[in-house]
Amino acid sequence: MTINKSLAGHILVSQPKSTNSHFQKSVILVAQHGPAGAWGVIVNKEASRLDLRSVMSAAGIDYPEHLMRIPGKNGPVCLGGPVEPSRVHVVHTLDWFSSGTIRITDEIGITGEMSILTAIANDEGPEIWRVGVGLAAWSAGQLDGEMSGVSPWTPDHQWLTCPATVELVLSGNGDEQWQRAIDSCVNTKISEFF
């Protein structure tokens, strides 16, 4: 299957009728999408058993107590996806970047190296960020097949999609963020007809 359009820089939003336990009510920022496959990070499912201090501690970084008490400096930590569950990526605004940052849009990047965790612990990181543990990944042609709804995929596999924005990716969480993303994707689709 060939790629009709790269979805890198877009969000994938699970449909309300989706029953996939990993992706039900998910908002996924697509980092890369090409002939070899695709990957991204779920940005709206907060991890119930992980917090920023435990992620930092696992990386050997001391996170100062005073930062833990400042709104916006303590997470959230999201379940980024079912693949590579010990891998950490930080989705963030591009007011901070390093050579290891993948520029997703003009405003959003993903960094998967320790330098960003160190910068956050030193209060020198990006203004807005979200930690993802694990990632979502698709093999070659898989995401394109899901988007097509053609056998062996069904229309239930199709994702809603629209361009990623800071508000859709890094604001809110859980069902509220998912519902806003659905609304944005539907509005984007409607505007394509006019």
Secondary structure, 3 states (H helix, E strand, C coil): CCCCCCCCCEEEECCCCCCCCCCCCCEEEEEEEECCEEEEEECCCECCCCCHHHHHHHCCCCCCHHHHCCCCCCCCEEECCCEEEEEEEEEEECCCCCCCEEECCCCEEEECCHHHHHHHHCCCCCCCEEEEEEEEEEECCHHHHHHHCCCCCCHHHCCEEEECCHHHHHCCCHHHHHHHHHHHHHHHHHHCCC
